[in-house]
Amino acid sequence: MSPLSRFAHIVLATLLVSGTMECLRAAEKHPKSNEGILFQVCDKAVQDFFTETRITDTTQIVLKIGGGEINGFFAQTLIESFRRQFSSLYVQQSVPGVEISASIREVSVAYGEPFSESFLSARKCERQIEVDVRLTAVRLGDGKILWAGSKSASYADTVFVSEIQNIQQSSEHIARGVMPVRSAMERFIEPFIIVSAAGVAIYLFFTIRS
């Protein structure tokens, strides 16, 4: 086998191994859905509210959740967060204690600029998710406002661009980020790589036959 043929074999083998390893890494990683992260971030914002207000966990709480689709989306998460914190939780104003009103003020999902960790690796981007919760705590005995404001929390990680459509499907009616676009350089290089790989494969085919 000539030196040129051996070099072509090495190039093709490298391409195949790199592509296989990248596929295996992508298969092993199962990113959280946007829906799951939105619930997680909402719970974090509520936990920060608990820390700041310092309302004792034995206080009887009447929880009022705002209306609308977005509040309905987060309602179960809000109820679970308050239920874990307070032993006595109600949804009707029939007990003395503190009434807490909670509503989602803002939700955002954003994807950063795409990038690749190596020449042949799949494109990735940063995912940033944020939830802002408006909360008001009123003592029912005398109507005193104990706390009023909003709490926000965020989450950031890195995901494969090819997975974005799947991970945001469950919550895109609530918050949908703009899909990253390929740069001009990527649009130029990708066809070049495909053509080069095809050329090497054709060369090897005829070299081996001869």
N, C-alpha and C positions, 0 to 999 in steps of 0.2 A: 504494500500500500504506500502510495506516494505521501510525502510530507503534507501536501495540500489537502489530500483526501483525509489524512488523520486529523488535520486542523478542522476540517468541515465536520467530521464526526464529533469532535470535542465541542464545537459551537452548538451543534444540534442537541447533543446530550445536555449541555448546560441550560439551553432554553427549555428542554423538557423537564429537567429536574427543578428549575426555578418555578416554572408554571405549576408543577405538581405540588411543591411545597407551599406555594401561595394559596392554592385551592384547599389544601389541608388546613392551613391556618384559618382561612375563612370559614371552613366547615366547623372547626372547633369552637369558634367564638359565636355565641348566641346573644346578641345585644338585647337589652330590655326594650320593650315596646315603649313608645312615647306615652301611651296611656298609663302604664305602670309607673313611669317616672313622674308624670304629672301628679298622680296620687301620692307618691313618695314625697315630692316637693311640697305639696299642699300640707301634708302631715307635719313636715319640718317647720313650716311657717306657723302652724297652730301650736307646736311645741314651744317655739320661741315666745309666743303670746302667753302661754302658761308660765314660763319662766319669769317673764317681766311682770305679770299681774300678781303672781304669788297668791292666787286664790286657793285656799286650803282644799284638799281633795275630798273633805267631808261635807263641803258646801253643797246644798241642793241647787242644781243648775237647771234652768229652763232654756233650752236651746232653740233658737229661731233661725232657720236657714232661708235665705232669699229665694225668690222665685226665678223662673226662666230656665232655659235649656242648660246653660253653663253651670248654674248652681245645682240643677238636678244631676248633672254629670258627676259633681264632686260631693253630693249629699251623703252618700254612704261612707266615704272617707272621712268627712267631717264628723259624722255621728260616731264612727269607730274611734277617732282620735279623742273626742270628748268622753266617750264611755270608758276608755282606758284610764283617763285622768281622774274622773269623778265617779264616786260610788253611787251617787243619786243623780240621775240624769232624766229630765222630762222634756216633752215637746209641747206641753200645754201649761199655761200660767195658772196653776192650781195650788202651788206650794210657795211658801216664803223662801227667799234665798236670793240668787242672782240670775238675772236674765241676760243671756249672751246672744247677740245677733251676729251672724256670720254670712258673708257673701263674697263671691269671687270678684275681685276688682279688675284683674287683668291676667291674661295667660299669654305666654309667647314661646314660640319654638323657632330657633334659628340654626342654620348650618353655615359653617365657615368655608373658606376657600379650599377646594380639593387639593390633595397632595399625595405623593407616592413615596414610600420609604426606600424603594430601590427602582432601578430602571424598568424591571418587568413586573413589579408588584401592583396589586389592584389599588385603585384610588380610594382614599379615605378623606374624612373631613371631621371637624369638630362639631358636636351637637350641643347646643345650649338651650336649656329649658328653664323657664321661670314662672312662678305663680305668685300672685299678690292677693292676699285675703284681707278684706275689710272687716274689722271686729269692733263691737261695742259691748261693754259690760255695765249693766245697771243694777243696783241693789233694789230689790222689789219693796223692801220695807219703807223706804223714804224717797225712792226715785233717784238716789245719788248715782251719778255717772262715775264708775270706778276706773274705766279705761275706754278710750276711743281712738281709733287710728287704723293703720294697716300694717300687716307683716308680710314680708316677701321672702322667698327662698329660691335657690337655683341649683341646677345640676348640670355638670359638663362632662362629656366623655368623647371618645373618638369612635366613629362607626364607618363601615364601608359604604361608599356612595351607592353601590348596587343594592344595599339592604334598606335604604331609606323608604322606598315605597311600601315595603312590608311593615316596618316598625311604626310608621305613622298612620297606617290604615285605620286602626281602632279608634283614633282620636282626632282625625283630620277635620271632623265637623266642628270641633272645639278650637283647635289650634293647628295650623299647617305652616310649616316652614317652606321657604323658597328652595327648590332643588338647586344644588350647585351645578354650574355649567363648566364644561371643559374649556381650558385656555386654548388660545390659538396654537401654542407650541404643542400641546397634547394632540390637537386635531391633526397637526402635521406629522408628528412622530409616529402615532399609532398605525396609520397605513404603511409607513415606511418599515416598521417592525414586521408587519404581516407579510409584506412583499419580500422582505429579506429572508424571513423564515421559510416562506414558500420556495424562494430561489435556492436556498441551501438544501431543502428537502428534495427538489428536483435534481439538483446536482448530485446528491448522494445516490439517488435512485439509479441514474445512468452510470455513475462511477462503479457502483456495486455490480451492476449487470455486466459491465465491460470487464 
